[in-house]
Amino acid sequence: MFKKRGFSYFKRVLDKLYVKYNRKDNIAPDPLGFVYKYSSKADREIAGLLSAMLAYGRVAQISNSLEKLFSII
């Protein structure tokens, strides 16, 4: 479908979806929501990495594990 329409069409579709859904209030219950708890770019990168590393399984358990981890560091 996208091959016939070309890259520019595909990019426009993805850009519209990005604008529509890329909001902090849409992130829950995604574990990457922990990234928004930090203001420093370096802290956000570390929080994102740790969240991604532990993001496997039930969302509730992942969030509990991340809460414990981030309360320590």
BELURGI-V761944 format. One line per field, one symbol per residue. phi: phi as a letter, one per 20 degrees, with the letter a starting at -180 (. if undefined). psi: psi as a letter, one per 40 degrees, with the letter a starting at -180 (. if undefined). Layout:
phi: ???
psi: ???
This chain:
phi: .fffenffffffffffffffdecgfeffefgfffgffdeffffffffffffffeebofgfffffffgffffee
psi: dddddiddddddddddddddegideedhfhdedddeeidhdddddddddddddeghahdddddddddddedd.
